[in-house]
Amino acid sequence: MASSGSACSPTADCRMEEEFAAPAQVEAAGRQMAEFAQHHCSEGRRVVLVTSGGTKVPLESRTVRFLDNFSSGRRGASSAEYFLDSGYAVIFLHRHHSLYPYSRKYAGVNLLDTLRAVPEQGPGCISHRVEVDQGKLPHIVSVLQRYQAVKEAQLLLAVEFNTLSEYLHLLKAAAQALSPVGSNAMFYLAAAVSDFYIPASEMPEHKIQSSNGPLQITMKMVPKILSPLVKDWAPRAFVISFKLETDPSILVGRARRALDMYRHQAVVANVLDTRRGYVVIVTRDTQTELLLSDEEEQREVEIEEKIVSNLSTAHTSFIEEQG
C-alpha cells in the first residue's frame, strides 16, 4: 500500500487518502487479493474484480443516520456468476448484506420455511434430521453444485465493504493487487457509489438531534477515483464503468463523455426503468445495444449473461492488442 504520509498534489487519489479514513482490514484484504490474483494468473486464468451494491455515507461520526441508495447488488452478483462460467477468477467486492452469487436466487425466501426437522428414532433417544423442501428452492441442486465447484476450485474471493470510505480504500487495494496481472485483469465497476459525502472534519460526532429543527446538509463531491485507477493503479487493465440515467436522451452522450474523460475501455449504460432488459455497451469506437426478447424473458434469461459475454469477447481483443 502506498504511504499516505508522503507529499501529495490535490489529485483524486490524494483527496481520498486525506479525507477518507482507511479501514483496519485494508492491508490484510490487499494481501489476500494479491495472492488470489497471482495464483490464478500463474494458472493462466484471467481475473476480474466485480464491485457490487451501494455505499453508505454516514452523517455522524458515531453513525445513527446515513445516506444510502436502492442498489441491492443484483447486477454485480449475477455478473460474477457469468464471469465464473466464462472461466474467470472473480474478486467480489460487495456491500455487506447485499446480494451474493448463487444465494441471490433465494434472497426473498425465508430459510426456515424451506426446512423441516424430521424426528428419527435412535437407540434410547429421538434425534432429528433436517430436510429441505426443494419446491420452495427452485433449481437448488444445480445451483448448489455450481457453487460448490467454484468454492472447491477457489475461484471466488469475497471482500466486504459497508461505507463509502471502506469502498474507496478497498478498491485501491484491489487495483494495486491486480496491477501485476496486466491486461489479464478486468475491472467491472458495477457498484452504485455515492457522488456526495460529508468530510470527517465537518461531521458531528454524536447523533443529530431532531429537537434542533430542520436539517440542512452541505456535502462535497466524492473524488473521481476512476482516473487514478486507469492512469496509475492498474494502467494495463481492462476497465468497465457503469452509467445509470433516468433520461434516455442523454444516456449515450454521458457514457461517451466518461470515456473521453477517463480513457478506460467501456461503459455499460442503462436507464433506470429498463435496466433489467436493455443496456448499451459504449466503447471509443462502438455502440452495442443488448436487449432481452420476450421469449428470453419467459425463459428467465438475464441481461447480465449478454453483458458478460460481450465484455469477455472485448477483453480477449484487448489482450491481443496489448501483445
C-alpha positions as CSV (number, residue, x, y, z in Angstrom):
1,M,0.0,0.0,0.0
2,A,1.2,3.5,-0.8
3,S,2.1,5.6,2.2
4,S,-0.4,8.4,2.9
5,G,2.2,10.4,4.7
6,S,4.1,11.4,1.5
7,A,3.8,14.8,-0.2
8,C,0.7,14.9,-2.4
9,S,-0.8,17.1,-5.0
10,P,-4.5,17.8,-4.9
11,T,-5.5,14.8,-7.1
12,A,-8.4,12.4,-6.5
13,D,-6.0,9.9,-5.1
14,C,-4.6,12.3,-2.6
15,R,-8.0,13.6,-1.6
16,M,-9.1,10.1,-0.9
17,E,-6.1,9.5,1.3
18,E,-6.6,12.7,3.2
19,E,-10.3,12.8,3.6
20,F,-11.4,9.2,4.0
21,A,-10.1,7.1,6.9
22,A,-8.6,3.7,5.7
23,P,-10.4,0.7,7.3
24,A,-8.4,-1.5,9.6
25,Q,-8.7,-4.5,7.3
26,V,-7.5,-2.9,4.1
27,E,-3.9,-4.1,4.2
28,A,-4.9,-7.7,5.0
29,A,-7.5,-7.6,2.3
30,G,-4.9,-6.2,-0.1
31,R,-2.5,-9.1,0.6
32,Q,-5.3,-11.6,0.2
33,M,-6.4,-10.2,-3.2
34,A,-2.8,-10.1,-4.4
35,E,-2.2,-13.7,-3.5
36,F,-5.5,-14.7,-5.2
37,A,-4.6,-12.8,-8.4
38,Q,-1.1,-14.2,-8.5
39,H,-2.3,-17.7,-8.1
40,H,-4.8,-17.6,-10.8
41,C,-2.5,-15.7,-13.2
42,S,0.0,-18.4,-12.7
43,E,-2.7,-20.9,-13.7
44,G,-3.3,-19.0,-16.9
45,R,-6.6,-17.6,-15.8
46,R,-8.0,-14.1,-16.2
47,V,-9.1,-12.3,-13.0
48,V,-12.0,-9.8,-12.8
49,L,-12.8,-7.5,-9.9
50,V,-16.6,-7.1,-9.7
51,T,-17.8,-4.3,-7.4
52,S,-21.4,-4.7,-6.2
53,G,-24.0,-2.9,-4.1
54,G,-24.4,0.6,-2.8
55,T,-22.2,2.7,-0.4
56,K,-23.4,4.0,2.9
57,V,-22.5,7.7,3.6
58,P,-22.5,8.5,7.4
59,L,-24.0,11.8,8.6
60,E,-22.4,11.4,12.1
61,S,-19.1,10.1,13.3
62,R,-20.9,7.7,15.7
63,T,-23.3,6.8,12.9
64,V,-27.0,6.6,13.6
65,R,-28.2,8.3,10.3
66,F,-26.7,7.8,6.9
67,L,-27.5,8.3,3.2
68,D,-27.9,5.2,1.0
69,N,-29.3,4.2,-2.4
70,F,-31.6,1.5,-3.7
71,S,-28.8,-0.8,-5.0
72,S,-29.3,-4.4,-4.0
73,G,-26.2,-5.7,-5.7
74,R,-28.3,-7.8,-8.2
75,R,-26.3,-6.8,-11.2
76,G,-22.9,-7.4,-9.6
77,A,-23.9,-10.8,-8.0
78,S,-25.4,-12.2,-11.2
79,S,-22.5,-10.9,-13.4
80,A,-20.0,-12.6,-11.0
81,E,-21.7,-15.9,-11.8
82,Y,-21.5,-15.4,-15.5
83,F,-17.8,-14.4,-15.3
84,L,-17.1,-17.6,-13.4
85,D,-19.0,-19.6,-16.0
86,S,-16.7,-17.9,-18.6
87,G,-13.5,-19.1,-17.0
88,Y,-12.6,-16.0,-14.9
89,A,-11.5,-16.0,-11.3
90,V,-13.6,-13.4,-9.5
91,I,-12.8,-11.0,-6.7
92,F,-16.2,-9.9,-5.5
93,L,-16.0,-6.6,-3.7
94,H,-19.5,-6.2,-2.3
95,R,-21.6,-4.3,0.2
96,H,-22.3,-6.1,3.4
97,H,-25.6,-8.0,3.2
98,S,-26.1,-7.2,-0.5
99,L,-26.9,-10.0,-2.9
100,Y,-24.3,-12.7,-3.3
101,P,-23.6,-15.0,-6.2
102,Y,-25.7,-18.1,-6.3
103,S,-27.6,-17.5,-3.0
104,R,-29.0,-14.3,-4.6
105,K,-31.6,-16.5,-6.3
106,Y,-33.2,-17.2,-2.9
107,A,-32.9,-13.8,-1.4
108,G,-36.7,-13.4,-1.0
109,V,-37.1,-16.8,0.7
110,N,-37.4,-17.3,4.4
111,L,-34.8,-20.0,5.1
112,L,-36.8,-21.6,7.9
113,D,-39.8,-22.0,5.6
114,T,-37.7,-24.3,3.4
115,L,-36.5,-26.6,6.2
116,R,-38.2,-29.3,8.3
117,A,-37.0,-31.1,11.4
118,V,-37.8,-34.8,11.0
119,P,-37.7,-37.0,14.1
120,E,-35.6,-40.2,13.9
121,Q,-35.8,-43.0,16.4
122,G,-32.3,-43.9,17.7
123,P,-31.0,-46.2,20.4
124,G,-32.7,-44.9,23.5
125,C,-33.4,-41.5,22.1
126,I,-35.1,-39.5,19.4
127,S,-32.9,-37.3,17.2
128,H,-33.8,-35.1,14.2
129,R,-32.5,-34.7,10.7
130,V,-33.2,-31.6,8.6
131,E,-34.9,-32.0,5.2
132,V,-35.1,-29.3,2.5
133,D,-38.3,-28.5,0.7
134,Q,-36.8,-28.3,-2.8
135,G,-40.1,-27.0,-4.2
136,K,-39.5,-23.8,-2.3
137,L,-35.9,-23.5,-3.5
138,P,-36.2,-23.9,-7.4
139,H,-33.1,-25.5,-9.0
140,I,-31.3,-25.7,-5.7
141,V,-29.4,-28.8,-6.5
142,S,-27.8,-27.4,-9.7
143,V,-27.2,-24.1,-8.1
144,L,-25.5,-25.7,-5.1
145,Q,-23.4,-27.9,-7.3
146,R,-22.2,-24.9,-9.3
147,Y,-21.4,-23.0,-6.0
148,Q,-19.5,-26.0,-4.5
149,A,-17.4,-26.4,-7.7
150,V,-16.5,-22.7,-7.6
151,K,-15.7,-22.9,-3.9
152,E,-13.6,-26.1,-4.2
153,A,-11.6,-24.5,-7.1
154,Q,-11.1,-21.3,-5.0
155,L,-12.3,-19.2,-8.0
156,L,-14.3,-16.7,-5.9
157,L,-12.8,-14.3,-3.3
158,A,-15.4,-12.2,-1.5
159,V,-14.3,-8.9,0.2
160,E,-16.9,-6.8,2.0
161,F,-17.3,-3.1,2.4
162,N,-20.0,-1.0,4.1
163,T,-19.2,2.7,4.0
164,L,-18.1,4.8,1.1
165,S,-14.7,5.2,2.8
166,E,-14.2,1.4,3.0
167,Y,-15.2,1.0,-0.6
168,L,-12.7,3.6,-1.9
169,H,-9.7,2.2,0.0
170,L,-10.5,-1.4,-0.8
171,L,-10.9,-0.6,-4.5
172,K,-7.5,1.0,-4.5
173,A,-6.0,-2.1,-2.7
174,A,-7.7,-4.3,-5.3
175,A,-6.3,-2.3,-8.1
176,Q,-2.8,-2.5,-6.7
177,A,-3.2,-6.2,-6.2
178,L,-4.4,-6.8,-9.8
179,S,-1.9,-4.4,-11.4
180,P,0.8,-7.1,-11.8
181,V,-1.7,-9.2,-13.8
182,G,-1.6,-6.5,-16.5
183,S,-4.1,-6.9,-19.4
184,N,-5.4,-10.2,-18.0
185,A,-7.1,-8.1,-15.3
186,M,-10.6,-6.7,-15.7
187,F,-12.4,-4.2,-13.5
188,Y,-16.2,-4.4,-13.7
189,L,-17.3,-1.5,-11.6
190,A,-21.0,-2.2,-11.1
191,A,-21.3,-0.8,-7.5
192,A,-23.6,2.2,-7.0
193,V,-21.1,4.6,-5.5
194,S,-22.3,7.8,-3.8
195,D,-21.4,11.1,-5.6
196,F,-21.6,13.1,-2.3
197,Y,-20.2,12.8,1.2
198,I,-19.5,14.8,4.4
199,P,-15.8,15.1,5.3
200,A,-15.0,13.7,8.7
201,S,-13.8,17.1,9.8
202,E,-17.2,18.6,9.2
203,M,-19.3,15.7,10.6
204,P,-20.9,15.9,14.0
205,E,-19.7,13.3,16.4
206,H,-23.0,12.4,18.0
207,K,-26.5,11.7,16.8
208,I,-28.1,14.8,15.1
209,Q,-31.0,15.9,17.3
210,S,-34.4,16.5,15.7
211,S,-35.1,19.0,18.5
212,N,-32.7,21.3,16.8
213,G,-35.2,21.8,14.0
214,P,-34.9,21.3,10.2
215,L,-31.7,19.8,9.0
216,Q,-29.5,21.4,6.4
217,I,-26.6,19.4,5.0
218,T,-23.8,20.6,2.7
219,M,-22.0,17.7,1.0
220,K,-18.8,17.6,-1.0
221,M,-18.3,15.7,-4.3
222,V,-16.7,12.3,-4.0
223,P,-13.3,12.3,-5.8
224,K,-13.5,10.6,-9.1
225,I,-11.1,7.7,-8.5
226,L,-11.7,6.1,-11.9
227,S,-9.0,8.5,-13.1
228,P,-6.1,7.3,-10.8
229,L,-7.3,3.7,-11.3
230,V,-6.9,3.9,-15.0
231,K,-3.7,6.0,-15.1
232,D,-1.8,4.9,-12.0
233,W,-3.2,2.0,-10.0
234,A,-3.8,-0.6,-12.8
235,P,-2.8,1.1,-16.1
236,R,-2.8,-2.0,-18.2
237,A,-6.1,-3.4,-17.1
238,F,-9.4,-3.6,-19.0
239,V,-11.8,-1.3,-17.2
240,I,-15.6,-1.1,-17.4
241,S,-17.6,1.5,-15.7
242,F,-21.4,1.8,-15.4
243,K,-23.7,4.8,-16.2
244,L,-27.3,4.9,-14.9
245,E,-29.6,7.6,-16.0
246,T,-33.3,8.3,-15.8
247,D,-33.3,10.3,-19.1
248,P,-32.7,8.1,-22.1
249,S,-31.9,11.1,-24.4
250,I,-28.6,11.8,-22.5
251,L,-27.5,8.2,-21.9
252,V,-25.1,7.6,-24.7
253,G,-23.7,11.1,-24.6
254,R,-22.9,10.8,-20.9
255,A,-21.2,7.5,-21.5
256,R,-19.0,8.9,-24.3
257,R,-18.1,11.8,-22.1
258,A,-16.9,9.4,-19.4
259,L,-14.8,7.5,-21.9
260,D,-13.3,10.8,-23.1
261,M,-12.6,11.9,-19.6
262,Y,-11.1,8.8,-18.0
263,R,-9.8,6.9,-21.1
264,H,-10.9,3.5,-20.0
265,Q,-12.3,0.8,-22.3
266,A,-16.1,0.6,-21.9
267,V,-19.2,2.0,-20.3
268,V,-22.3,-0.1,-19.7
269,A,-25.0,2.5,-20.0
270,N,-28.6,1.8,-18.8
271,V,-31.8,3.6,-18.0
272,L,-33.4,3.1,-14.6
273,D,-36.8,1.9,-15.8
274,T,-35.4,-0.7,-18.3
275,R,-32.1,-1.6,-16.7
276,R,-33.0,-5.3,-16.3
277,G,-33.8,-5.9,-20.0
278,Y,-31.8,-3.3,-22.0
279,V,-28.3,-1.8,-21.9
280,V,-25.9,-0.1,-24.3
281,I,-22.2,-1.0,-24.2
282,V,-20.3,2.0,-25.4
283,T,-16.6,1.9,-26.3
284,R,-14.5,4.5,-28.1
285,D,-15.3,3.0,-31.5
286,T,-18.6,1.1,-31.0
287,Q,-22.1,1.3,-29.5
288,T,-23.8,-2.1,-28.9
289,E,-27.4,-2.5,-27.8
290,L,-28.2,-5.6,-25.8
291,L,-31.9,-6.4,-25.4
292,L,-33.8,-9.3,-23.9
293,S,-36.5,-10.6,-26.2
294,D,-40.0,-11.6,-24.9
295,E,-39.0,-15.2,-25.5
296,E,-35.8,-14.8,-23.5
297,E,-37.6,-13.1,-20.6
298,Q,-40.0,-16.1,-20.5
299,R,-37.0,-18.4,-20.2
300,E,-35.7,-16.2,-17.4
301,V,-32.5,-15.2,-19.4
302,E,-30.7,-12.4,-17.6
303,I,-29.3,-9.4,-19.3
304,E,-26.0,-9.8,-17.3
305,E,-25.3,-13.0,-19.3
306,K,-25.3,-11.0,-22.5
307,I,-23.2,-8.2,-20.9
308,V,-20.6,-10.6,-19.6
309,S,-20.4,-12.4,-23.0
310,N,-19.9,-9.2,-24.9
311,L,-17.3,-7.8,-22.5
312,S,-15.4,-11.2,-22.3
313,T,-15.0,-11.1,-26.1
314,A,-13.9,-7.5,-25.9
315,H,-11.4,-8.3,-23.2
316,T,-9.9,-11.0,-25.5
317,S,-9.4,-8.5,-28.2
318,F,-7.9,-6.0,-25.7
319,I,-5.4,-8.6,-24.6
320,E,-4.4,-9.5,-28.1
321,E,-3.9,-5.8,-28.9
322,Q,-1.7,-5.3,-25.9
323,G,0.6,-8.1,-27.2
